[in-house]
Amino acid sequence: MLSFRSVARVSNACSLLWRALALTGGLALAGCGPYGLSRPIAEAPPAPEIAGALAGATLGSGKTRIALIVPLSQSDGSSLVGQSLRNAAELAISEAGESAVTVLIKDDQSTPDGARLAAQAALEEGAQVIIGPLYANNVREVGRLARAAQKPVIAFSTDATTSAGGVYLLSFLVESYVDRIVNFAASRGKKSFAALVPESDYGNVAVAQFQQTAAARGVRVISIERYPAGGALAAAQRIAALGSQADALFIPEQADQMPAVSQALTTAGIDPRRIQILGTGLWNDSRVLRLPQLQGAWFAAPENGGFNAFAAKYRAKFNSDPTRIATLAYDAVSLAAALGAQGLGYGESVLTNSSGFNGADGLFRFRADGQNERGLSVFQVREGGTTVVSPAPRSFGSPSGT
């Protein structure tokens, strides 16, 4: 079992296993499930006045100060997701050691103005790095102030346009899912791809990455069919008309929309035994896994073990379930605590080390443009559950497309 003192220097960051992980005896490399907010908190949310008090609280007592900006409150009261992110940070500090760092808790009130005020306060109080916020426009406000102060931000938005300029995204980015699943399918002999893509922001990002990865891999894109909400049937019929021209069909759709899309595939006569269906990490959801038309489908996502271990510790400490994205705060604070305790700082060369880091959601690294790369597994849908058909890599030197 690794101790906190045995954490390697960032020059060999692949071996950076934070004390938070060491204390579990070596946490598995992954966490999975849909990366939306699908796991509710079991307890009632805190009252607004309690959320306000939490916003001025601190965690830990270390010399290095870091800030956590999360949506503890919103227009209609307190925020469950913000409380879950804050609790995850507390769990990380309890495992890293109280003397590792001091975490300044700030509430952005779920608004850009609130995020700006929170960032100003955090910087005035000496924060060396800002963790959060969650929402894209809030990240932009915080990033603007942090850049002026030359302090990095580790944010949770899934909007890749919020990154760069010292703003690093730890979130689950659709680009990583798409790149992994297309590369894997190509490695398994799939040569001609079609895509059935919703007319949504998520669909726009997914299809752009799909085209980019397909071009880089040298596979053909036979057809890309877009559809409005509730209108998948006509697009599916156009895919069906391709016959045997395509041997893989990519569908980057949300879990709650997949039952309707699955029905459209059936009505259009698309046989999943003759064309390999591909998806993203959003599919790791019981609503998707039990759909008959998607049995045998492949999708990329983190593995389940890490999140399950984290969730068990969270429940033991807080008597409630974490939201799925609570691991983002846990991993970010664990990393900041490890770096702060060793006096390594939060410079670009430290945060963008090419070997990356291991967290509850597995292997990850920050790119210089602020986006991230994650070590993802490929799952196959089977009998309402999943099996791993390609494990997550153990290091970024390992191949990820096979």
N, C-alpha and C positions, 0 to 999 in steps of 0.2 A: 504494500500500500504506500502510495506516495504521500509525503508530508508537504506542507506549504513551503518549507525551506528548499525542497528538492525541485521546485519548479525551475525549468531551464530558462536561460536568458533568451531574449527574443531573437538572437542570432540563430537559435535553433528552435524556432517557435512551434515547429510541428510537435515537439514534446511538451508544450505548455499545457499541462493539465492542472487546472486551478484546484486549490484546496477544496473548493466546493465539490469537485468531481472526485478528488482523492478520498475524501471522507466516505464516499459511497462504495469504496473498493474498486473504483474504475467504472464510471458510468458508461453505458453503451453509447455508441456514436450517434444516436438519432432520437428524434421525437416525431411523431406523425399525427395524422388526423387532418381534417380540413384546416387551412390556416386562416379561416375567418373566425368570427366570435361565436362559435357554435356550442361551447361548453359553458353553461351558465354558472354563476356563483350560487352556491346552495343557500347561503345566508342572505338576509335582507340587506340592501345597500346601506351605507352609513348615512345618517342625516346630514343635510347640507352644512350645518354648523360643525359637525365632526370632520367633514371633508375639508372645511376651511382650516381647522386646527391641524389636520394632517399636512396641509400644504406648507406650514411653517415649521414642520418637524425636521429632525435630522436622524440619520442612522449612522452608527459607528462613531469613533472618536479619533480617527487617524489624522496625521498632519496634512496630508493631501486632501483637498476638497474637490468633490465632483458633484454635479447637479443631476437630478432626475426630474424631468418635466413631463408630467402625465396628466390626462384629463380626469382629475378627481371629481370635478363637478361639470354640469351641463345646464342648459336652460331650464330643464324640468326637474332638476334635483341632482343627486349624486350619480357618479358613473361607475358601473360595475367593472368595466374593463380597466378604468384608471386605478381603482382600488386593487384589482388583481395584479396589475403591473407593479404597483407600489409594494404589495405584499411579497411579490417575487424578489424585489430588490432587498427587502428585509431578510428573506431567507438566504439570499446570496451573502449578505454581510454576516449573518449569524454563522455561516460556514467558513467564510474567509477569515473571520476574526474581527472583533470590534476595533482593533487598532490599525487595521489595514488602511482605511480611508474614512473620511466623513462624507456622507451623502446628504446633500441639501434637497429636500423634497419640495417641489414647486407644482402648483396647480395651474394649468393653462386655461382652465374653464372651458375647454373644447372650442376655443375661438382663437383666431390669429392675434387679436389684440391681447388676449390673455397670455398667449405664448410669448409675445414681445415683452410684456411686463415681467413675466416669470424669468425670461432670459436675462433681462436687465438686472433684476435682483440677484440672480445666480452669479453673474459676472462681477457685480459689485461686492459680493460676498466671497470672492476669490476662487470660484470654480475653475478648475484646470481643464475640464472636459464636461460637455453636456450630453447626457443620455436622454433620448426622446427628442421631440414629442412624437405623437402617433400620426396625426392628420397632416396631409400634404401641405396645405396652406400655412399651417402652424410651423411645420419644418422650415418652410421658406423664410418665415419671419425670424425664427431662431437662428437659422443659418446666416442670414444677413448680419445680425448683431455679432454672432460668434466669429465670423470672418474678420470683421473690423477689429475685434479684440484678439485675433490670431489664436483662437481656441477651437479645437475640433469638436464635432458633434457626431454622436452615434445615434441615428434616428430609426424610427420604426415604420415609416411610410412605405407602402408598396409602389409608389409613384416614382419611377426611376429618374424623372426629370428634376426631382428635388435634390439629387446628389451632386457631387463635385464641389470643388472649392473648400475642402476640409469637412464636408458633410458626408458621412459614411452611412450607408443603409444596411442594417442588420436584418431587415425584414425578409419574408419569403417572396422573392421576385419571380414573376411568371417567366421571365427570360431564361432563368436557370432550369425551370421545369421543362420548357420547350426544347432547349438545347439538349438536355439529357435524353429525353424520350425520342427525339428525332435521330440523334446519333445512335442510340441503342437499336432502334428499329432498322436503321441502315446496316448496322453491324450484324443483324440477324437476317440479312439478305433482302430486305424490302427496298425496292428500287423506284417505284412509282407511287407518289403520294397524292392524295386529295385531302381537302380540308373543308369542314362544315363549321362555320365560324359565326357566332352571334354578332349583331351590330351593337357593340358595346365598347366601352373604354378597355375593358379586359381583353375582349376579342381583338381590338385594334393592335394592342401591344403584342398579343400572342401571335397573330398572323404575321406581323412584321418580323418577329424573331424566327418564326417557322420558315419564312422565305429565306432569311439570312442563313440559317443553319443548313437548310436543304441545299442552297447554292454552295456553301463551303464544303459540304459533304459530297456534292456531285450527284445528288439524286434528283429525279424529275418531279416537278409539281404539275400534275395533270390538270387539276381544277381546284379553285378556291370558291366556294359558294357561301355567300353571306345571307343572313336571315334576321328579320326583326323579332322582337320578343313575341313568342307564341306562333311564329311563322316558319318553323323548321321543316314542315312537311314538303313544301314546294322545293326547297333547297335540297332536301334528302332525295327527292325524286330525280333531280338533275344529277346527283351523284350516282344514283342507281342506274341511270341511263348510260353511264360510262362503261358498264359491264365489267369485263376483266382487265380494263386498262390500268386501274389502280390496285395495288396490293396492300395499301395502308391508308387509313382514314383518320385524320387528326380532328378532334372535337374539343376545343378549349372552352367548355361551358361550366357554369356554376352548378353546384350539387343540386340546388333546389329546382333547377330547370331541366336536369337530366331525365327525369321520368317522362316529360313531354317529348324531349328529343329522342329518347329510346323508343317511344311509341311511333314517332315519325319514321325512324329507321325500319321498324317492323312493317309499317304500312307501305313504305316505299319498296319493300322487298330486299333490303340490304342484309345479306347473310354474313354474320360475324365469323363464320367458319371459312369463308372465302376471302375476306378482307380483314386485315388486322386493325382493330380499332385502338386508337391512342388518345390519352388524355393527360391532364396535369394533376398536381397535388390536391386540387380541389375535390378530386374524386374519392379521396380517402374518407368516405362518409357512408354510413349505413344506407342512406337513401339511394346511393349509386350502386353500392356493392351488391345489393339484392336484385337489381334489374336483370331480367333474363337475357335481354339483348346485349348486355355488356359483359356477360360471362366470357372469360378469355381475353378481355381487353387488357392493355398495358398502360400504366401511368407512372410518372416519376414523382417521388416524394421522399422526405426524410423517413428513416425507419422509426418504429414505434417505441422501442425500448427506452430511449432517453426521456421522452416526454412522460411515459408511464412512471418511470422512477421519480422524476421531478414532481409529478402530480401526487404521488403517494406521500412524499415529504411535505408538500404544500398542504395536503389535507390533514396530516398529522399536526401541523403547526397552527393552521388557521380554521380547521374544522369546516372547510368549504372546498369546492372544486375550483381550480384555476381556469381562466379563459385560455384558449389554445395558444394565444400569442404571449402569455405571461412568461414563457421561456426567453423571449427576447430581452426583457428587463433582467431576468436572472443571469443570462449569459453576458450581457453588456456590463452589468455591475460586477460580476465575477471577474471578468477580464480587467476592468478598470481597477479593481481592488488588487489583483495580482501585480499589475504594472505599477500601481501607486506604492504598494508595500515595498517593492524592490527599487523604487526610485528611477524607473526606466523612462518615465514620462509618456506623453501621448503624441509624439511627433509622427509625421507621415511615414518615415522609414520604419517606425515601430509598428504602427497600425496596419501598414500594407505589406508586412513581411510575407514573402511568397509562400512560405510553408504553412501559414495560417494558424488556426487555433481549433481546439476541440471544445464543444459545448454540449448542452443538453440536447440540442437539435443536430448534433454531429459536427463534422468538419466544416469550417468556413474560413474565408479570407476576404479582406477588403481589397478592392482594386483602387488604383490611383484616381480613377474617375468617380469614386465614391460608391459604386455599386459593389455587390458581393458575388462570390461564387461559393456554392455549397456542395458538399459531398452527398449526393442523392442516390437512393436505391431505385430500382425499377420493380414495380409490383405487377402481378397478374391477378385479375378478379376471378375468384373461384368460390362458388357455392355460398355467396353472401359474405365472403371474407377475402383475404388476399394471401398470396404466396410471393416470396421474393424471388425474382428471376435473374436479378443482377444486383449484388450487394453494393452498398455505398463504398467508395474507395477509402482506404485507411490513411492515405496521404494524397496530396495533390500531384505527387509524382506517379501515382497509380493510374492506369487507364480508366476512363469513366464511360467509355462508349461500348464496352463489351460486357 
